[in-house]
Amino acid sequence: MHGIVTGGAGFIGSHLVDCLVHNNWDVTVIDDCRTGGTHNLQRHLDTRAITFLKKDLNDDGWQESFRNADHVFHLAADPDVKESARDPSATIRNNFTATVRVLEAAHHHGIPAIAFTSTSTVYGDAPVIPTPETYGPLAPISVYGATKLASEALIAAYCGTWGMDAQVFRFANIIGSRSNHGVCWDFIQKLRRDPGHLEILGDGRQAKSYLEVHACVDAMLHVSGKSPPGYQVFNIGSEDWVDVRSIADIVTREMGLSGVEYRFSGGARGWVGDVPRMLLSIEKVKALGWHPRIGSQESIRVAVRALLEA
């Protein structure tokens, strides 16, 4: 199989590349390395196990690499919800406009299937928890979530118009090694600078679902191999949640710290666009035979240990 992985030098993308190479795929990675880096792929580059193109999807010069591909895994995006409020035009360009160009290239070269990494933030402040894929109306409260929802709509249109197959993955919070943003990474960086104090955004009661990155990639590949044809949406996450204060407790314990003073910025939302309560229904993906082996708290512990060892 020949697979294209956009954003393959990033956090989730590089772990996906590891698995595809392990399964003997012919892999082409396209990444401009704004949020990732070739260090995440170095062993594959050293052994020439992959083809790597350092390209911005909004520029040209990468489209021909789609020729004869069997599957596109489109992960390239600006990943930070907070940043989308500070620079919405960049988020729109890198998340939505780039998706338009990926779809154009896939259609032009007759690629039959695409997998797209979306987000739980497309649901906005959903009152139905756990939130199923059928929940609506979808009303994201961040520019990031809006760009992902717009991308989902365009993918659905391409599937309906030209008969492509698509798996759209609405992720919970994915955490683990190679991450360079998010609550675990953020807490570790703050505590390394000041082991006695920790700033926690919001009131610490925000409760969300977390999934370790290896489980996330396992779910993606499992679904890609078993998904029905056409346009399909799948929630990917754990079946429980954990609040931010508990995450702080886990991080401080794993770092061997005690007596850390927590300082809360206050408010129900940690930042503009933050969804304080998020838990996804994963019954649809479970029906295909996949389920998470550990819950949110254990995922946090595994992720923190991996980040500390990096």
Number of C-alpha atoms within 10 A of each C-alpha: 12 16 23 24 24 27 30 32 31 29 24 24 25 24 21 24 29 18 15 20 15 10 10 11 16 17 23 22 24 25 26 20 16 12 18 22 19 18 13 19 22 12 13 17 14 9 8 10 17 20 14 19 16 16 17 19 25 15 10 10 12 16 17 11 16 22 15 14 20 17 22 24 24 23 25 29 26 18 20 13 20 17 18 21 16 12 11 17 12 14 25 21 17 19 24 22 17 21 28 18 16 22 19 14 18 24 18 13 16 16 20 17 23 24 24 23 22 27 22 26 28 26 26 22 18 22 11 14 13 17 18 18 18 8 13 13 10 16 15 21 17 21 24 28 24 23 25 26 23 18 23 24 12 16 24 21 14 18 21 13 9 11 16 21 23 27 26 25 23 24 22 23 23 25 29 24 21 22 19 18 15 15 18 22 20 13 20 21 15 15 18 11 11 12 18 14 14 21 16 20 18 19 17 23 17 21 19 21 25 28 30 24 24 18 20 24 22 17 23 23 15 15 22 19 9 11 18 13 13 14 22 17 20 25 25 35 31 29 20 19 21 20 17 22 17 15 21 21 15 18 24 20 12 15 16 9 13 11 9 15 11 15 14 15 15 12 14 16 18 21 16 15 21 18 22 21 21 26 25 26 20 21 18 15 21 16 9 15 12 18 18 19 11 17 18 23 20 15 22 25 19 19 26 24 15 15 18 13 8 7
